[in-house]
Amino acid sequence: MNAPVAHDLLRPQSASTLRLQLRGIRLQAEGIHAFELVHPEGDELPGVEAGAHVDVTVPGGQVRSYSLAGDPNDRSRWTLGVLRESKGQGGSRALHDSVRVGDLLEIGAPRNAFSLKPGAEHVILLAGGIGITPLKAMAHVLTAEGCSFELHYCARSPRHAAFIDELRALVPADRLHLHFDGGDPARGLDIAALLARPAQGCHVYYCGPSGFMKACAEATSHWNAGTVHCEHFKAPAPTRPVDAVEGCFEVRLARTGITLQVQPEQTIVRAIELAGHRVPTSCLSGLCGACKVDYLEGEVDHQDYILSDEEKARCLTVCCSRAKSATLVLDL
C-alpha cells in the first residue's frame, strides 16, 4: 500500500475500479474518520450523484461499501465518512487502523440506489449517526439548486456528530436541526410527530442505525408511495414470504449451460462460486447492488433492500435472494 506511484498501480483493476490515493484523514466525531480520496495524477474523478456509494477494498482484502459524503459537483475528491465498528467484521477497523495518508486504495465505480428524485416541492432529510454521509451529499445538491429542504441530524451528543462544521456552513441555520439525546431516544427528535402530516409534494429521505430506521419507517407508513426513500447500512431482520421454496432449488446459468443445486443453508452466490464461477459481491446482505444479476425464467424471493419494483421484474441480488419456483434461470 505504501509503494511509490507508478503506471501499473494507476491502471484500474477492471473497467469498473480505480486506484485512488488517500490524501487526508480527519477525525470527524467519536469513532468517525473522514477519508479524502483523489486521483494520484490529479485527474478528475468520475461524476457521481448524491446518495451514491463505492466499494472499498480494505487492507486484508475485504470489500466494504461506503457512501460518498462530499459535494457531488466537486470532481477533484471523494470523501468517505467511516464509523469504526468494534463489533463488525473488520472492514472499518482496517480503514481506521491500517491505512495511512498517501496509500493507494482500490475503489469500485459509484453505484446509487438512494438518489434524489426530481420534482419535490420540499425535502426532509433525516440522519441518524453515521447515516449523515449520503444525506450530506444531498444537502450539497439541494443547496446548490436552491431547493426547499430541511435536515434533521440525530446523534448521541455533539462529539458523536460528524461533519457538523461543514453542515453549519452549508445549510441555512433555519433548515439545520441538530438533535442530541444523550443515549436516550425518548429525549431526541419526535420522528412520529415530525412526519405525522405528509405535505403535498414533500419527499422524505432517511438513513441511520436500525432503531432509527424502524422509527422512520413506522412514521412514514401512511405517506404516499414514491415519496419516502431510505438506505440501510445494515440489513434488517429478514422476512420470508410464505410461498418461498423451502429446502434446495435449482439455478441454471443460461450462458454456460451449468445447472446448480442451491442448498437451504447456501446463498445463490455461494453455489455459483463453488461451481467455479465468480459474481462480484460486497455487502452480502442485499444493500449495495454489487451482485445484481438479470434472470430469464422463474419466480424470485427478493430479500434485498435496494431494488425497485421495476428492477425486481428482471433482476435479483444473488447474495441474499432465493426462489419461489423450483428453478431460476440466470443470465450468467
C-alpha positions in Angstrom: 0.0 0.0 0.0 3.0 2.3 0.5 4.6 1.6 -2.9 5.5 4.7 -5.0 3.1 5.8 -7.6 3.7 4.0 -10.9 1.7 3.5 -14.0 0.9 -0.1 -13.2 -0.6 1.0 -9.9 -2.7 3.6 -11.6 -4.2 1.2 -14.1 -7.7 0.1 -13.0 -8.0 -3.5 -11.8 -11.0 -3.8 -14.1 -13.2 -1.5 -16.2 -15.1 -0.5 -13.1 -12.4 0.1 -10.5 -9.9 2.8 -9.8 -6.7 3.1 -7.7 -7.2 6.3 -5.7 -4.8 8.0 -3.3 -5.7 8.8 0.3 -4.9 12.5 0.6 -6.2 13.1 4.1 -7.7 11.5 7.2 -9.6 13.7 9.6 -11.3 13.0 12.9 -14.9 14.0 12.4 -16.5 12.7 15.6 -16.2 10.0 18.3 -15.1 6.9 16.3 -15.7 8.5 12.9 -13.0 9.4 10.4 -13.3 11.2 7.1 -11.2 9.7 4.3 -10.4 12.0 1.4 -9.6 10.2 -1.9 -8.1 11.8 -5.0 -6.7 10.6 -8.3 -2.9 10.2 -7.8 -2.2 12.1 -11.0 -4.7 14.9 -10.3 -7.3 13.8 -12.9 -10.9 14.4 -12.4 -12.9 11.6 -10.8 -16.0 10.1 -12.4 -19.2 12.1 -12.0 -21.5 11.0 -9.1 -25.0 11.7 -7.9 -25.9 12.4 -4.3 -26.6 9.2 -2.4 -24.0 7.2 -4.3 -21.7 4.7 -2.6 -18.5 3.0 -3.6 -16.9 -0.3 -2.8 -13.5 -0.1 -1.0 -11.0 -2.9 -0.9 -9.6 -2.5 2.6 -6.3 -4.0 3.9 -6.7 -7.7 4.2 -8.8 -7.9 1.1 -12.3 -7.3 2.4 -14.6 -5.2 0.2 -16.9 -2.8 2.0 -19.4 -0.2 0.7 -19.3 3.4 1.9 -21.4 6.4 0.9 -19.8 9.4 -0.7 -20.3 12.3 1.7 -18.7 15.1 -0.3 -20.1 17.6 -2.8 -21.1 15.7 -5.9 -20.2 18.7 -8.0 -16.6 18.6 -6.8 -14.9 16.0 -9.0 -11.4 16.6 -7.5 -12.0 14.4 -4.5 -14.3 11.9 -2.9 -15.0 11.9 0.8 -16.0 8.9 2.9 -17.2 9.0 6.5 -16.5 5.8 8.3 -17.5 4.7 11.7 -15.1 2.3 13.4 -17.3 -0.7 14.2 -15.6 -2.6 17.1 -18.0 -5.5 16.7 -18.1 -5.6 13.0 -16.3 -7.9 10.6 -13.2 -5.9 10.5 -13.6 -3.6 7.4 -14.0 -0.3 9.2 -11.3 -1.3 11.7 -8.9 -1.9 8.9 -9.5 1.5 7.5 -9.2 3.2 10.8 -6.1 1.3 12.0 -4.1 0.3 8.9 -4.3 2.9 6.1 -2.2 6.0 6.0 -2.2 9.2 4.1 -0.6 8.5 0.7 -1.8 4.9 0.4 -3.4 3.7 -2.8 -6.8 2.1 -2.4 -8.8 0.1 -4.9 -12.2 1.8 -5.3 -15.2 0.4 -7.2 -17.3 2.5 -9.6 -20.0 4.5 -7.9 -23.4 2.9 -7.6 -26.6 4.6 -6.4 -29.8 3.1 -5.0 -30.6 6.2 -3.0 -30.8 9.1 -5.5 -32.7 12.3 -5.1 -36.0 12.2 -7.1 -36.8 15.3 -9.2 -39.9 17.4 -8.8 -40.2 17.5 -5.0 -41.7 20.8 -3.6 -40.0 20.2 -0.3 -37.5 17.6 1.0 -37.0 16.3 4.6 -33.6 14.8 5.2 -33.4 12.6 8.4 -30.0 11.3 9.5 -29.1 9.1 12.5 -25.4 8.9 13.4 -23.2 7.8 10.6 -26.3 7.9 8.3 -25.4 11.6 7.7 -23.0 10.6 4.9 -25.4 10.2 1.9 -27.7 13.0 3.3 -24.8 15.5 3.5 -24.2 14.9 -0.2 -27.9 15.5 -0.9 -27.7 18.8 1.2 -24.9 20.0 -1.1 -27.1 19.4 -4.2 -30.3 20.8 -2.7 -28.5 23.9 -1.6 -26.8 24.5 -4.9 -30.1 24.1 -6.8 -32.0 26.4 -4.4 -34.4 23.7 -3.4 -36.7 23.9 -0.3 -35.4 21.4 2.3 -34.7 20.8 5.9 -32.1 18.5 7.5 -32.6 16.8 10.9 -29.5 15.1 12.3 -29.9 12.9 15.3 -26.8 11.8 17.4 -25.9 11.0 21.0 -24.1 14.3 21.5 -22.2 17.0 19.6 -19.0 15.0 19.8 -20.7 12.0 18.2 -22.0 14.0 15.2 -19.8 14.1 12.1 -19.3 16.9 9.6 -21.0 19.5 11.9 -18.8 22.4 10.9 -19.4 21.7 7.2 -23.1 21.3 7.7 -23.4 24.6 9.6 -21.5 26.3 6.7 -23.6 24.6 4.1 -27.2 24.5 5.4 -29.0 27.7 6.5 -29.5 27.8 10.2 -33.3 27.7 10.0 -33.1 24.5 8.0 -30.5 22.6 10.0 -31.9 20.9 13.1 -29.5 19.0 15.5 -31.0 16.6 17.9 -28.8 15.2 20.8 -30.5 12.6 23.0 -27.6 11.6 25.4 -28.2 8.0 24.5 -32.0 8.0 25.3 -34.1 8.1 22.2 -37.0 9.4 24.2 -35.1 12.7 24.7 -34.4 13.1 21.0 -36.3 14.0 17.9 -40.0 13.0 17.9 -39.9 11.4 14.5 -43.6 10.4 14.5 -44.7 14.0 15.2 -42.4 15.4 12.6 -43.8 13.1 9.9 -47.4 12.9 11.1 -48.9 15.1 8.3 -47.5 14.5 4.8 -47.4 17.8 2.9 -48.3 17.9 -0.8 -45.2 17.4 -2.9 -42.9 16.6 0.1 -40.4 13.7 0.0 -38.5 12.1 2.9 -35.0 10.6 2.8 -33.6 8.8 5.8 -30.6 6.8 6.8 -29.2 5.6 10.1 -28.9 2.7 12.6 -31.6 0.0 12.9 -33.7 1.6 15.6 -33.7 4.9 13.9 -34.7 3.2 10.6 -37.6 1.4 12.2 -38.9 4.6 13.8 -38.7 6.4 10.4 -40.4 3.5 8.6 -43.3 3.5 11.1 -43.6 7.2 11.0 -43.9 7.3 7.2 -46.1 4.2 6.8 -49.1 6.4 5.8 -47.2 8.5 3.3 -47.9 8.1 -0.4 -45.9 5.5 -2.4 -42.9 7.1 -4.0 -42.4 9.9 -1.5 -40.3 8.0 1.0 -36.8 6.9 0.4 -34.2 5.2 2.6 -30.9 3.4 2.7 -29.9 0.8 5.2 -26.3 0.4 6.4 -27.2 -2.9 8.0 -29.8 -5.4 6.8 -33.0 -5.5 9.0 -34.1 -8.9 10.3 -35.1 -11.0 7.3 -38.6 -11.8 6.4 -39.6 -14.8 4.3 -42.7 -15.0 2.0 -44.9 -17.9 2.8 -44.6 -19.1 -0.8 -40.8 -19.2 -0.9 -39.3 -22.6 -1.8 -38.2 -24.5 1.3 -35.1 -26.6 1.0 -33.0 -26.7 -2.1 -33.8 -25.3 -5.5 -32.2 -25.3 -8.9 -30.3 -22.5 -10.6 -29.4 -22.7 -14.3 -26.7 -20.4 -15.8 -28.0 -19.7 -19.3 -24.7 -18.6 -20.9 -22.7 -21.6 -19.6 -25.4 -24.2 -19.5 -24.5 -25.2 -16.0 -27.2 -26.3 -13.5 -26.6 -25.8 -9.8 -28.4 -27.0 -6.7 -28.7 -24.3 -4.0 -28.9 -25.9 -0.6 -31.1 -24.5 2.2 -28.1 -23.1 4.1 -26.5 -21.7 0.9 -26.8 -18.4 -0.9 -27.1 -18.4 -4.7 -23.8 -16.6 -5.0 -22.0 -19.2 -2.8 -23.4 -22.0 -5.0 -22.1 -20.2 -8.1 -18.7 -19.8 -6.5 -18.4 -23.5 -5.6 -19.1 -24.3 -9.3 -16.0 -22.3 -10.2 -17.6 -19.0 -11.3 -17.4 -15.6 -9.7 -20.0 -12.9 -9.2 -18.8 -9.5 -7.7 -20.0 -9.1 -4.1 -19.6 -6.6 -1.4 -22.2 -6.3 1.4 -23.6 -9.9 1.1 -26.9 -8.7 2.6 -28.8 -7.1 -0.3 -27.8 -3.5 0.5 -25.4 -2.4 -2.2 -26.3 -4.0 -5.6 -22.8 -5.3 -6.4 -24.2 -8.8 -7.2 -27.3 -7.7 -9.2 -27.9 -10.3 -11.9 -30.7 -10.5 -14.6 -32.9 -13.5 -14.5 -34.7 -15.1 -17.5 -37.1 -17.6 -16.0 -38.6 -18.4 -12.7 -40.0 -16.6 -9.7 -37.7 -14.8 -7.2 -38.0 -14.5 -3.5 -36.5 -11.0 -3.3 -34.7 -10.4 0.0 -32.8 -7.2 -0.9 -33.4 -3.6 0.2 -32.4 -1.7 -2.8 -34.2 -2.9 -6.0 -37.2 -1.0 -7.3 -40.3 -2.9 -8.4 -39.3 -2.4 -12.0 -35.9 -3.9 -11.3 -37.3 -6.8 -9.4 -39.2 -7.8 -12.6 -35.9 -8.5 -14.4 -33.1 -8.9 -11.9 -32.2 -10.1 -8.3 -29.4 -9.8 -5.8 -27.8 -13.3 -5.7 -26.2 -12.7 -2.3 -29.5 -13.0 -0.4 -32.5 -13.6 -2.7 -33.8 -17.1 -3.2 -36.5 -18.8 -5.3 -40.3 -19.1 -5.2 -40.1 -21.5 -8.1 -38.3 -24.8 -8.3 -35.9 -23.4 -10.9 -34.3 -20.0 -11.6 -32.5 -19.3 -14.9 -29.9 -16.5 -14.6 -28.3 -14.5 -17.4 -24.8 -15.8 -16.5 
